[in-house]
């Protein structure tokens, strides 16, 4: 791997640590200032909704800007946002709306940061190294998401929330500094800049006319819908269906991340030559089966095994899915197409939470989990069939790398 990749990897890891640490800090603050859990839900709405309004139309600009410089700017802007929260703590100005503004800004920036990072990676590593590169970044992201809340809780207990926020500010600033050292990378040459409307149309055409990208996005949407449902049902499932407490719920949440981290390590060393559709969709089918397993779980231990297994299988789909996007989409529109991919994920999440909440209250939690798993399995079977035809039983798809108007 080139040195530029390790600089991106280090910047990503430090930034992910700051993000998970900062989320915990702001959640603690808004609950402490308001005394109501509803305020935490409101903060998450501010995190997601503004990004949906921005993301669909900003894609063409992601392909025009210097990608490393934009990533560094994202990190520095989030450092400034959390500095605002820190100032409020220092001067004891307990205004929840400030935290909502910080959440809206950081959520919008993250929605732009993710596709920009994914679009930058193919310019730093060769096509044959993309699987390992994506797996390493994915593993670092999951590890930091586990470590961040632990460090954040320790910092709050030891030195208060002010020290916690100061750490977030410093980590984001450090991550931006590391990313600023990457060489300049542009999606389009400055002499080849079509209008915004033409760029939007070109990106949609590349995305919509490639059936492999559409099937992968549909499968990803089914998985995200299921994950969103489990976010809503997880706590009542552990406490009511399994009769356990908050500590057990903490282990339940950690199970998927621990499994995902282990799965990412296996993907790094994966030497199998099985057809890619079978690997990807087979992993999704196992993930769907774990929802059915949760529906039948007699005790917490079984549920933890199901969550760990779901996490272990997830990278086999996500890492290969991202690599196909990175290799099939032209560099001049890859930022926009990946932005559309993230937009679909963010649109499906609230739909999944609403659907799971309604179905869980009407049909019961266990039935809803089983039904959700069945949807994922059926979507994966359909995707497997379609991709097998397009791949022709080969490890890589035949035909042109991308489909353009």
C-alpha positions as CSV (number, residue, x, y, z in Angstrom):
1,X,0.0,0.0,0.0
2,X,1.3,3.5,-0.8
3,X,2.1,6.0,2.0
4,X,-0.8,8.2,0.8
5,X,-3.2,5.4,1.7
6,X,-1.9,5.1,5.3
7,X,-2.2,8.8,5.7
8,X,-5.9,8.5,4.6
9,X,-6.3,5.5,6.9
10,X,-4.9,7.3,9.9
11,X,-7.0,10.4,9.2
12,X,-10.1,8.3,8.8
13,X,-9.4,6.4,12.0
14,X,-8.8,9.5,14.1
15,X,-11.9,11.3,12.7
16,X,-14.1,8.2,13.4
17,X,-12.9,8.2,17.0
18,X,-13.7,11.9,17.2
19,X,-17.2,11.3,15.7
20,X,-18.2,8.5,18.0
21,X,-16.7,10.4,21.0
22,X,-18.5,13.6,20.0
23,X,-21.9,11.9,19.5
24,X,-21.7,10.5,23.0
25,X,-20.7,13.9,24.4
26,X,-23.6,15.8,22.7
27,X,-26.1,13.2,23.6
28,X,-25.0,13.4,27.3
29,X,-25.2,17.2,27.2
30,X,-28.6,17.5,25.6
31,X,-30.1,15.0,28.0
32,X,-28.4,16.7,31.0
33,X,-29.6,20.1,29.9
34,X,-33.2,19.1,29.1
35,X,-33.8,16.1,31.3
36,X,-35.9,14.3,28.6
37,X,-34.9,11.5,26.2
38,X,-37.1,13.1,23.5
39,X,-34.4,15.8,23.1
40,X,-31.9,13.1,22.0
41,X,-34.4,12.0,19.3
42,X,-34.8,15.6,18.2
43,X,-31.0,16.0,18.0
44,X,-30.8,12.9,15.7
45,X,-33.5,14.4,13.5
46,X,-31.4,17.5,13.1
47,X,-28.5,15.2,12.3
48,X,-30.2,13.4,9.4
49,X,-32.8,15.7,7.8
50,X,-30.7,18.7,6.7
51,X,-28.2,16.3,4.9
52,X,-31.1,14.8,2.9
53,X,-31.9,18.3,1.5
54,X,-28.3,19.0,0.6
55,X,-26.9,15.7,-0.6
56,X,-29.0,15.1,-3.7
57,X,-27.8,18.3,-5.4
58,X,-24.2,18.7,-4.2
59,X,-22.8,15.6,-5.9
60,X,-21.4,17.4,-9.0
61,X,-19.3,19.7,-6.8
62,X,-17.7,16.7,-5.0
63,X,-16.2,15.8,-8.4
64,X,-14.9,19.3,-9.0
65,X,-13.2,20.1,-5.7
66,X,-9.7,19.0,-4.6
67,X,-10.8,15.9,-2.7
68,X,-8.1,15.8,0.0
69,X,-8.5,19.5,0.7
70,X,-12.3,19.1,1.0
71,X,-11.9,16.2,3.4
72,X,-9.5,18.3,5.5
73,X,-12.0,21.2,5.5
74,X,-14.8,18.8,6.6
75,X,-12.7,17.8,9.6
76,X,-11.7,21.3,10.6
77,X,-15.3,22.6,10.2
78,X,-16.5,19.8,12.6
79,X,-13.7,20.8,15.0
80,X,-15.1,24.3,15.0
81,X,-18.6,23.1,15.5
82,X,-17.7,21.1,18.6
83,X,-15.7,24.0,19.8
84,X,-19.0,25.9,19.9
85,X,-20.4,23.2,22.2
86,X,-17.3,23.4,24.4
87,X,-17.7,27.2,24.7
88,X,-21.3,26.7,25.9
89,X,-20.1,24.3,28.6
90,X,-17.3,26.7,29.7
91,X,-19.6,29.7,30.0
92,X,-22.4,27.5,31.3
93,X,-24.8,28.6,28.6
94,X,-27.2,25.7,28.5
95,X,-29.1,26.2,25.2
96,X,-30.1,22.9,23.5
97,X,-30.6,24.6,20.2
98,X,-26.9,25.1,20.0
99,X,-26.4,21.3,20.1
100,X,-29.1,20.9,17.5
101,X,-27.2,23.3,15.2
102,X,-24.0,21.3,15.8
103,X,-25.8,18.1,15.0
104,X,-27.2,19.5,11.8
105,X,-23.8,20.7,10.7
106,X,-21.9,17.6,11.5
107,X,-24.6,15.3,10.0
108,X,-24.5,17.3,6.7
109,X,-20.8,17.3,6.6
110,X,-20.6,13.5,7.2
111,X,-23.1,12.9,4.3
112,X,-20.6,14.7,2.0
113,X,-17.5,13.4,3.6
114,X,-18.3,9.7,3.2
115,X,-18.7,9.7,-0.7
116,X,-15.7,12.0,-1.0
117,X,-13.5,9.5,0.9
118,X,-14.8,6.6,-1.2
119,X,-14.2,8.5,-4.4
120,X,-10.7,9.4,-3.4
121,X,-9.5,5.9,-2.6
122,X,-9.3,4.6,-6.2
123,X,-6.9,7.4,-7.0
124,X,-4.5,6.3,-4.1
125,X,-4.4,2.5,-4.6
126,X,-4.6,0.2,-7.5
127,X,-7.7,-1.6,-8.5
128,X,-6.4,-5.0,-7.3
129,X,-5.8,-3.4,-3.8
130,X,-9.2,-1.8,-3.4
131,X,-10.7,-4.8,-1.5
132,X,-7.9,-4.7,1.1
133,X,-7.9,-0.9,1.3
134,X,-11.7,-0.7,1.8
135,X,-11.6,-3.5,4.4
136,X,-8.8,-1.8,6.4
137,X,-10.7,1.5,6.5
138,X,-13.9,-0.2,7.4
139,X,-12.2,-2.1,10.2
140,X,-10.6,1.1,11.6
141,X,-14.0,2.8,11.4
142,X,-15.7,0.0,13.4
143,X,-12.9,-0.2,15.9
144,X,-13.0,3.5,16.6
145,X,-16.8,3.4,16.9
146,X,-16.4,0.9,19.7
147,X,-13.5,2.7,21.4
148,X,-14.9,6.2,21.1
149,X,-17.9,5.8,23.5
150,X,-15.7,4.0,26.1
151,X,-13.1,6.7,26.0
152,X,-15.8,9.4,26.1
153,X,-17.5,7.8,29.1
154,X,-14.1,7.6,30.9
155,X,-13.3,11.2,30.1
156,X,-16.7,12.4,31.4
157,X,-16.3,10.4,34.6
158,X,-12.7,11.5,35.1
159,X,-12.7,15.2,34.1
160,X,-16.2,16.2,33.0
161,X,-17.9,16.7,29.7
162,X,-15.7,19.8,29.0
163,X,-12.6,17.6,28.7
164,X,-14.5,15.2,26.5
165,X,-15.4,18.0,24.1
166,X,-11.9,19.3,24.1
167,X,-10.7,15.9,23.0
168,X,-13.2,15.9,20.1
169,X,-12.1,19.3,19.0
170,X,-8.4,18.2,19.0
171,X,-9.0,14.9,17.3
172,X,-11.0,16.5,14.5
173,X,-8.3,19.1,14.0
174,X,-5.6,16.4,14.0
175,X,-7.5,14.3,11.5
176,X,-7.8,17.3,9.2
177,X,-4.1,18.1,9.4
178,X,-3.2,14.5,8.5
179,X,-5.6,14.5,5.5
180,X,-4.3,17.9,4.3
181,X,-1.0,16.2,3.5
182,X,-2.5,14.1,0.7
183,X,-1.6,14.9,-2.9
184,X,-4.3,16.9,-4.8
185,X,-6.9,14.7,-6.6
186,X,-9.7,16.1,-8.8
187,X,-12.5,14.2,-10.4
188,X,-12.7,16.5,-13.3
189,X,-10.2,18.8,-14.9
190,X,-10.8,22.5,-14.4
191,X,-11.1,22.9,-18.2
192,X,-13.9,20.3,-18.4
193,X,-16.6,21.5,-16.1
194,X,-20.1,21.1,-17.4
195,X,-23.1,22.9,-15.9
196,X,-24.6,21.7,-12.7
197,X,-27.7,20.5,-14.5
198,X,-25.7,18.6,-17.0
199,X,-23.6,17.0,-14.3
200,X,-26.6,15.9,-12.4
201,X,-28.1,14.3,-15.5
202,X,-24.8,12.6,-16.4
203,X,-24.5,11.2,-12.8
204,X,-28.1,9.9,-12.8
205,X,-27.6,8.3,-16.2
206,X,-24.4,6.5,-15.2
207,X,-26.2,5.2,-12.0
208,X,-29.5,4.3,-13.6
209,X,-28.2,2.6,-16.7
210,X,-25.9,0.2,-14.9
211,X,-28.1,-2.7,-13.7
212,X,-25.3,-4.0,-11.4
213,X,-25.1,-0.7,-9.5
214,X,-28.9,-0.6,-9.2
215,X,-29.2,-4.2,-7.9
216,X,-26.4,-3.6,-5.4
217,X,-28.1,-0.4,-4.2
218,X,-31.4,-2.2,-3.9
219,X,-29.8,-5.0,-1.8
220,X,-28.0,-2.3,0.3
221,X,-31.4,-0.6,0.9
222,X,-33.0,-3.8,2.1
223,X,-30.1,-4.3,4.6
224,X,-30.3,-0.7,5.8
225,X,-34.0,-1.0,6.2
226,X,-33.5,-4.0,8.4
227,X,-30.7,-2.4,10.5
228,X,-32.9,0.7,11.1
229,X,-35.7,-1.5,12.3
230,X,-33.3,-3.2,14.8
231,X,-32.2,0.1,16.1
232,X,-35.9,0.7,17.2
233,X,-36.6,-2.8,18.3
234,X,-33.3,-3.6,20.0
235,X,-33.9,-2.1,23.4
236,X,-37.4,-3.5,23.9
237,X,-36.3,-6.9,22.5
238,X,-33.5,-7.2,25.1
239,X,-35.5,-5.8,28.0
240,X,-39.0,-7.2,27.3
241,X,-38.5,-10.3,25.2
242,X,-35.3,-11.6,26.8
243,X,-35.9,-10.0,30.2
244,X,-32.4,-8.5,30.6
245,X,-31.1,-5.1,31.7
246,X,-29.1,-2.2,30.3
247,X,-25.7,-4.0,30.6
248,X,-27.1,-6.8,28.4
249,X,-28.3,-4.2,25.9
250,X,-24.8,-2.8,25.8
251,X,-23.4,-6.2,24.9
252,X,-26.1,-6.7,22.3
253,X,-25.1,-3.4,20.6
254,X,-21.4,-4.3,20.7
255,X,-22.0,-7.8,19.2
256,X,-22.5,-6.6,15.7
257,X,-19.5,-4.3,15.8
258,X,-17.2,-7.0,17.2
259,X,-18.4,-9.4,14.5
260,X,-17.9,-6.8,11.8
261,X,-14.3,-6.1,12.9
262,X,-13.5,-9.8,12.8
263,X,-15.2,-10.1,9.4
264,X,-13.1,-7.2,8.1
265,X,-10.0,-9.0,9.2
266,X,-11.0,-12.1,7.3
267,X,-11.9,-10.1,4.1
268,X,-8.4,-8.7,4.2
269,X,-6.9,-12.2,3.9
270,X,-9.7,-13.7,1.8
271,X,-8.2,-16.0,-0.9
272,X,-11.4,-17.6,-2.1
273,X,-12.2,-17.7,-5.8
274,X,-15.9,-18.2,-5.5
275,X,-18.2,-16.2,-7.8
276,X,-18.6,-12.7,-6.3
277,X,-22.5,-12.7,-6.4
278,X,-22.5,-15.8,-4.2
279,X,-20.1,-14.3,-1.7
280,X,-21.9,-11.0,-1.5
281,X,-25.5,-12.1,-1.6
282,X,-24.8,-15.2,0.5
283,X,-23.4,-13.0,3.2
284,X,-26.6,-10.9,3.0
285,X,-28.8,-14.0,3.2
286,X,-27.0,-15.1,6.4
287,X,-27.5,-11.7,7.8
288,X,-31.2,-11.9,7.0
289,X,-31.3,-15.4,8.7
290,X,-29.8,-13.9,11.9
291,X,-33.0,-11.7,12.2
292,X,-35.0,-14.9,12.1
293,X,-32.6,-16.3,14.6
294,X,-33.3,-13.4,16.9
295,X,-37.0,-14.0,16.6
296,X,-36.4,-17.6,17.9
297,X,-33.7,-16.7,20.5
298,X,-34.5,-18.3,23.8
299,X,-31.9,-16.4,25.8
300,X,-29.3,-13.6,25.5
301,X,-26.4,-15.8,24.6
302,X,-28.2,-16.9,21.4
303,X,-29.0,-13.3,20.5
304,X,-25.4,-12.3,21.0
305,X,-24.2,-15.1,18.7
306,X,-26.8,-13.9,16.0
307,X,-25.6,-10.3,16.2
308,X,-21.9,-11.4,16.1
309,X,-22.6,-13.6,13.0
310,X,-24.5,-10.8,11.3
311,X,-21.6,-8.4,11.9
312,X,-19.1,-11.0,10.7
313,X,-20.9,-11.5,7.3
314,X,-21.6,-7.8,6.6
315,X,-18.1,-6.9,5.3
316,X,-18.3,-9.6,2.7
317,X,-21.1,-7.6,1.0
318,X,-20.2,-4.0,1.9
319,X,-16.5,-4.1,1.0
320,X,-17.1,-5.8,-2.4
321,X,-20.1,-3.6,-3.1
322,X,-18.0,-0.5,-2.6
323,X,-15.2,-1.8,-4.7
324,X,-17.6,-2.5,-7.6
325,X,-18.9,1.1,-7.4
326,X,-15.3,2.4,-7.3
327,X,-14.2,0.4,-10.4
328,X,-17.4,0.7,-12.6
329,X,-18.0,4.4,-12.3
330,X,-15.9,7.0,-14.2
331,X,-13.7,9.2,-12.0
332,X,-15.3,12.4,-13.2
333,X,-18.8,11.4,-11.8
334,X,-17.8,8.9,-9.0
335,X,-18.4,11.5,-6.2
336,X,-21.9,12.2,-7.4
337,X,-22.8,8.5,-7.9
338,X,-21.5,7.6,-4.5
339,X,-23.4,10.5,-3.0
340,X,-26.6,9.1,-4.5
341,X,-25.7,5.7,-2.9
342,X,-25.4,7.4,0.5
343,X,-28.6,9.3,-0.1
344,X,-30.5,6.0,-0.7
345,X,-29.1,4.7,2.6
346,X,-30.1,7.8,4.5
347,X,-33.6,7.8,3.0
348,X,-34.2,4.2,3.9
349,X,-33.2,4.5,7.5
350,X,-36.1,6.6,8.7
351,X,-38.5,4.5,6.7
352,X,-37.2,1.4,8.5
353,X,-37.5,2.9,11.9
354,X,-41.1,4.0,11.3
355,X,-42.1,0.7,9.8
356,X,-40.4,-1.3,12.6
357,X,-42.0,0.8,15.3
358,X,-45.5,0.3,13.8
359,X,-45.1,-3.4,13.1
360,X,-43.5,-4.1,16.5
361,X,-46.4,-2.5,18.3
362,X,-49.1,-4.2,16.1
363,X,-47.7,-7.7,15.4
364,X,-45.1,-8.1,18.1
365,X,-41.3,-7.7,18.2
366,X,-40.4,-11.3,17.4
367,X,-42.7,-11.6,14.4
368,X,-41.4,-8.2,13.1
369,X,-37.8,-9.4,13.3
370,X,-38.7,-12.7,11.5
371,X,-40.5,-10.7,8.8
372,X,-37.6,-8.3,8.4
373,X,-35.2,-11.2,8.0
374,X,-37.4,-12.7,5.4
375,X,-37.4,-9.5,3.3
376,X,-33.6,-9.4,3.4
377,X,-33.4,-13.1,2.4
378,X,-35.8,-12.6,-0.5
379,X,-34.1,-9.4,-1.7
380,X,-30.7,-11.2,-1.6
381,X,-32.0,-14.2,-3.5
382,X,-33.3,-11.9,-6.3
383,X,-30.0,-10.0,-6.3
384,X,-28.0,-13.2,-6.4
385,X,-30.0,-14.5,-9.4
386,X,-29.6,-11.2,-11.4
387,X,-25.9,-10.7,-10.6
388,X,-25.1,-14.3,-11.5
389,X,-26.5,-13.7,-14.9
390,X,-24.6,-10.5,-15.4
391,X,-21.3,-11.9,-14.0
392,X,-21.7,-15.2,-15.9
393,X,-20.2,-17.2,-13.1
394,X,-17.0,-15.3,-13.1
395,X,-15.4,-13.5,-10.2
396,X,-15.6,-10.2,-12.0
397,X,-18.3,-8.9,-14.3
398,X,-17.6,-8.9,-18.0
399,X,-18.3,-6.1,-20.4
400,X,-17.6,-2.4,-20.1
401,X,-16.4,-0.9,-16.8
402,X,-19.2,1.7,-16.8
403,X,-22.3,2.6,-18.7
404,X,-22.6,6.1,-20.0
405,X,-25.0,8.1,-22.0
